[in-house]
Amino acid sequence: MGKLVVSLDGVVIKEVQITKDKTTLGRRPYNDIVIDNLAVSGEHAVLQMVGADVFIEDLNSTNGTYINGKAIKKQLLTHNDTVEIGKYKIKYLVDESSEYEKTMIMRPGGSLPPLGAGSPAQSAHPGMVGNSGFGGLGTPAVPAQPASIKVLNGAAAGREVTLTKVVTTVGKPGVQVASITKRPNGYAFAHVEGTVRPSINGVPLVGDSVPLRNGDVIELAGTQMQFIYR
């Protein structure tokens, strides 16, 4: 489970464990994390959990939200990230005992980078956010080896990406993004961002998440991908 360490001028002010699906941050007293400073907006940002992952979203604050020195709107938090709000620094830390890897995004279509020898075509991208946990999966088998997704159309048709990370996000940030999460008993597919829900085998996704099975065809942001898990 992750936690936030809030500091000012190098002095730790408070530590907060992230245990809720939604954790609000701002100057107003009703926030879960209150920072009483004029540089902080009344409702400045919100942290949301999707499975084991935590995303942060700036709520159109006056002075903005920064991660590692870069302004963000929505971004996945990774271990040791530093969120900056005014003069305050908030370090995000993940329990070392938990299985955690950086969420990656595979950019389908023409923006998919070329495959290198033995390396998956994945690149880090911050623009994802979600607001719900994953439900139980119906697949009893324990993953013995990583699954993969194969792009079926567009300029990247034929490319296959191995799902080596705990969470892989696919799609186009700002348009439509979904996540594929590796669980002890299979893989789960969930909608993350976008007004239009992705589809599986031609049927729009219903609910928070669904289990994936070998051969399922995912479609989002105009790109079709087949889930391969043998």
C-alpha positions in Angstrom: 0.0 0.0 0.0 1.3 3.5 -0.8 1.7 6.4 1.5 2.3 10.2 1.1 5.0 12.0 3.1 4.3 15.8 3.1 7.2 18.1 3.8 8.0 21.9 3.7 11.6 23.1 3.4 12.8 19.6 4.0 10.8 19.2 7.3 8.3 16.4 7.3 4.9 17.7 8.4 2.7 14.6 8.1 2.5 11.1 6.6 -0.7 9.7 5.2 -1.5 6.1 4.2 -3.5 5.8 1.1 -6.4 3.4 2.0 -9.4 4.9 0.2 -10.5 4.7 -3.4 -10.5 8.5 -3.5 -8.4 10.8 -1.4 -8.8 14.6 -1.7 -6.1 17.2 -1.1 -6.6 20.9 -0.6 -6.8 23.9 1.7 -10.4 23.4 2.8 -10.8 21.5 6.1 -13.1 18.8 4.6 -10.3 17.4 2.5 -8.7 14.1 3.5 -5.2 15.8 3.3 -5.4 19.4 4.4 -2.6 21.9 3.6 -3.5 25.2 5.0 -1.6 27.5 2.7 -2.7 30.2 0.2 -0.7 28.6 -2.6 -3.0 25.5 -2.3 -6.5 25.7 -3.8 -9.5 24.8 -1.7 -9.9 21.6 -3.7 -6.5 21.2 -5.2 -6.1 17.6 -6.3 -7.5 14.1 -5.9 -5.8 10.8 -5.6 -7.6 7.7 -6.9 -6.8 4.0 -6.6 -7.3 1.6 -9.5 -6.4 -1.8 -8.1 -2.9 -1.4 -6.5 -2.2 1.8 -8.4 -2.6 5.4 -7.4 -3.4 8.2 -9.9 -3.4 11.9 -9.1 -5.5 14.5 -10.9 -5.2 18.2 -10.6 -8.7 19.8 -10.0 -8.1 22.9 -12.1 -6.1 24.4 -9.2 -4.9 28.0 -9.3 -1.2 27.2 -9.0 -1.2 23.8 -10.6 0.2 20.4 -9.5 3.7 19.3 -10.4 5.3 15.8 -10.4 9.1 15.8 -10.4 9.1 19.3 -11.6 6.6 18.9 -14.5 3.1 20.3 -14.5 0.5 17.5 -14.8 -3.3 17.2 -15.2 -3.6 13.4 -14.6 -0.8 11.0 -13.9 0.0 7.7 -12.4 2.2 7.9 -9.3 5.2 5.7 -9.1 7.5 4.9 -6.2 9.6 7.9 -5.1 7.6 10.4 -7.2 7.6 13.9 -5.7 4.3 15.9 -6.0 4.9 19.6 -5.7 2.1 22.0 -4.6 3.3 25.5 -3.9 6.3 25.2 -1.6 5.1 21.8 -0.3 6.6 18.5 -1.5 4.7 15.3 -1.2 6.8 12.1 -1.6 4.9 9.0 -2.8 6.2 5.8 -1.4 5.2 2.2 -2.0 5.5 -0.6 0.5 8.6 -2.6 -0.7 6.8 -5.8 0.1 4.1 -5.3 -2.5 4.4 -6.3 -6.1 4.6 -3.0 -7.9 6.0 -1.9 -11.3 5.6 1.3 -13.2 2.5 1.4 -15.4 3.4 1.6 -19.0 1.5 2.6 -22.1 1.7 1.0 -25.5 0.8 3.5 -28.2 -1.1 1.7 -30.9 -1.1 2.8 -34.5 1.7 4.9 -36.1 3.0 6.1 -32.7 4.0 2.6 -31.5 7.8 2.6 -31.3 9.7 -0.1 -33.2 10.3 -3.4 -31.5 13.9 -3.9 -30.4 15.5 -7.3 -30.0 13.9 -9.0 -27.1 12.4 -5.8 -25.7 8.7 -5.0 -25.5 7.4 -2.0 -27.4 6.3 0.0 -24.4 7.0 3.5 -23.2 6.2 5.3 -20.0 3.3 7.8 -20.1 1.8 9.8 -17.3 -1.7 10.6 -18.7 -4.0 8.0 -17.1 -6.5 8.1 -14.3 -9.2 5.8 -12.9 -11.5 5.8 -9.9 -12.4 2.3 -9.0 -10.9 -1.0 -7.8 -11.0 -4.3 -9.7 -13.5 -7.0 -9.0 -12.8 -10.6 -8.6 -11.8 -12.6 -11.7 -13.5 -15.7 -12.8 -10.4 -17.4 -14.2 -8.9 -19.8 -11.7 -5.5 -20.4 -13.4 -2.4 -18.8 -12.0 -0.4 -16.9 -14.7 2.7 -19.0 -15.4 4.1 -16.7 -18.0 3.2 -13.2 -19.2 0.4 -12.7 -21.7 0.7 -10.4 -24.7 -1.4 -8.2 -27.0 -1.1 -8.2 -30.7 -2.1 -5.1 -32.8 -4.5 -6.1 -35.5 -5.0 -2.9 -37.6 -3.3 0.4 -38.4 0.3 1.1 -39.1 1.5 -1.1 -36.2 -0.6 -4.2 -37.3 1.2 -7.4 -36.5 3.2 -6.0 -33.6 3.0 -8.0 -30.4 3.7 -6.6 -27.0 4.5 -8.8 -24.0 2.7 -7.7 -20.8 5.7 -7.9 -18.5 4.4 -5.2 -16.1 1.8 -5.6 -13.3 -0.3 -3.0 -15.1 -0.1 -2.1 -18.8 -2.2 0.8 -20.0 -3.2 1.0 -23.7 -4.8 3.7 -25.8 -4.4 7.4 -26.5 -4.2 9.7 -23.5 -6.9 12.3 -23.6 -9.0 10.2 -26.0 -9.4 6.7 -24.6 -7.2 4.7 -22.2 -7.7 1.3 -20.7 -5.6 -0.9 -18.4 -4.7 -4.6 -18.4 -3.7 -5.7 -14.9 -2.0 -9.0 -14.0 -3.6 -10.7 -11.0 -2.7 -13.9 -9.2 -5.6 -15.7 -11.0 -5.5 -14.1 -14.4 -5.7 -10.7 -16.2 -8.3 -8.0 -15.8 -9.3 -5.3 -18.3 -10.6 -1.9 -17.1 -11.7 1.4 -18.6 -9.4 4.3 -17.4 -10.0 7.4 -19.4 -12.4 8.6 -22.1 -16.1 9.2 -22.6 -16.5 6.2 -24.8 -15.9 2.8 -23.2 -13.6 0.3 -25.0 -15.1 -2.9 -26.3 -14.2 -6.6 -26.0 -15.2 -8.8 -28.8 -17.4 -6.1 -30.2 -19.3 -5.5 -26.9 -18.7 -2.2 -24.9 -17.2 -2.8 -21.5 -19.8 -2.9 -18.7 -18.8 -2.4 -15.1 -15.5 -1.6 -13.6 -13.4 -4.5 -15.0 -13.7 -7.9 -16.7 -11.4 -10.9 -16.8 -9.5 -11.4 -20.1 -9.3 -14.7 -21.9 -7.1 -16.0 -24.7 -8.2 -14.7 -28.0 -10.3 -11.7 -26.7 -10.2 -8.8 -29.1 -10.0 -5.4 -27.5 -10.9 -2.2 -29.4 -10.2 1.3 -28.2 -9.2 4.6 -29.8 -9.8 3.0 -33.3 -7.2 0.3 -32.7 -7.9 -3.4 -32.4 -5.7 -5.7 -30.3 -5.9 -9.4 -29.5 -5.2 -10.7 -26.0 -3.0 -13.7 -26.2 -2.5 -15.9 -23.1 -1.5 -19.5 -23.6 
